[in-house]
């Protein structure tokens, strides 16, 4: 998941951990959701990445 961490750095996320896929959080097949140890959420929906930091900031 190095690419996710690299993208998070580019977007300015301060604390970046190792993202782990969370199938239990994915509402359907259009989503891929990853969480890291800092509770940052990496959401792919139809191939578009949105990063939500633990404090709620969207990157």
C-alpha positions in Angstrom: 0.0 0.0 0.0 2.9 2.2 -0.6 1.0 4.1 -3.3 -1.7 5.1 -0.8 0.9 6.4 1.7 2.7 8.3 -1.1 -0.6 9.9 -2.2 -1.4 10.8 1.4 2.0 12.5 1.7 1.4 14.4 -1.6 -2.0 15.6 -0.3 -0.5 16.9 3.0 -1.7 14.3 5.5 0.3 14.7 8.7 0.2 11.2 10.3 0.3 8.3 7.8 0.2 4.6 8.9 0.0 1.3 7.0 -3.4 1.0 5.3 -5.3 -2.2 5.7 -8.3 -3.1 3.6 -11.6 -3.3 5.5 -14.1 -5.4 3.6 -16.5 -5.1 6.5 -16.9 -1.4 5.9 -17.5 -1.6 2.1 -21.2 -1.0 1.4 -21.0 -2.6 -2.1 -18.7 -3.6 -4.9 -18.1 0.1 -6.0 -16.0 0.8 -2.9 -12.6 -0.2 -1.5 -12.0 1.1 2.0 -8.7 1.1 3.9 -7.9 2.2 7.4 -4.5 2.8 9.0 -3.5 2.8 12.7 -4.1 6.6 12.9 -7.8 6.0 11.9 -7.3 7.7 8.5 -9.7 6.4 6.0 -8.8 5.8 2.4 -11.9 5.4 0.2 -11.9 4.4 -3.4 -15.2 4.8 -5.1 -15.2 3.9 -8.8 -11.5 4.4 -8.9 -11.4 7.8 -7.3 -9.5 8.2 -4.0 -10.8 10.3 -1.1 -8.8 10.4 2.1 -10.5 11.3 5.3 -8.2 12.0 8.2 -9.0 11.0 11.8 -10.0 14.6 12.6 -12.5 14.7 9.7 -10.4 16.7 7.2 -10.9 15.5 3.7 -7.9 15.3 1.3 
